[in-house]
């Protein structure tokens, strides 16, 4: 059986998250909500842009761009897509896929054009009737990757017309119905307001579905507790790192129950030696640690946990428990991404807090055309250096080019994370 997806749906109005297509009541902070979806076990987020004019459309696209910078799960977006340029804007905002409204006039032609230009894997179509499918029966499988079905009543009709897989929106939670639907071969996943609810325990739902024979993307450990070597207390120490930055956050211990609980609920759970009890990190403070990976060391006696940390890891309020310096030797940072991020941060700081005599501020003051002119000059210098003997000259010219490139990135609001995310999708 193909793996099934749990899909959250987000509605954007004026850059904010609202309740539904026709209820524009603002709900909680959109970025916090997406980070929760990212960490809690949601497989994909579908975003609907409910804008009614170009200014609001631009605001929603900017919100989508920021969302994609801060989460790692798939994001698909649709709404207010009238031409191929609108598809391109959402893809450039970091969306893995774009949803075309099948009920709109011209949707068939737009789906064809978008699939031809960007590839069928990037194109989804939303349907609430079978009209689009009747108009596009021939070769539909070659044009779109997936359907988003907004009306459960047309599922049988869809399956009689096409083999294109689909995600179906459910109006309410009914566990037995979910199991029956996910056992259909052409259903790829489910969506619905009960999934969007931040209080829904997605990992618990996935574990329950797995037990009922539905293949889900949840934690299926390669090692069992019995494979680990325990210390004298019958436990295993756990080193906890931030999955994005690799910062070491804390050290704690697990017994077998904590180990199994962590895997089942997707939240770091430990055994407190002082209180002699199990504790899930963050249940009282809100500083939850969502599991990204668990790895045993070479001796199988220590676990490395990479997590998405909400708030502070330390009970003192510090981000990390490791903040008391003992000795420290200054060294030059050699990690390429960290160097790029540090230089980028310095340039961004110059833009926000100008400094007299700063060449960076001179470039910003001169405007985008001058920045582009300097980039062109530095690019030419790289070409000349590459034709000359010796390695040092080209190294210096590439460094100059990268600096000016980062000035342009700051000026245009492009981050290194945007670039790495784009490269990772290619």
RAFEN-V720992 format. One record per helix or strand of 3 or more residues. SS is the DSSP state (2 for helix, 1 for strand). FROM is the first residue (numbers start at 1). TO is the last residue. Records with the same first field share a line. If there is no record, write none. Layout:
SS = FROM-TO + FROM-TO
This chain:
1 = 4-13 + 16-18 + 44-49 + 74-78 + 97-101 + 123-127 + 146-149 + 166-170 + 187-192 + 236-242 + 248-254 + 269-272 + 277-280 + 289-296 + 302-309
2 = 30-40 + 54-70 + 84-92 + 107-118 + 120-122 + 131-135 + 140-142 + 152-161 + 175-182 + 193-196 + 202-211 + 225-227 + 256-265 + 336-352 + 359-366 + 368-387 + 392-412 + 416-424
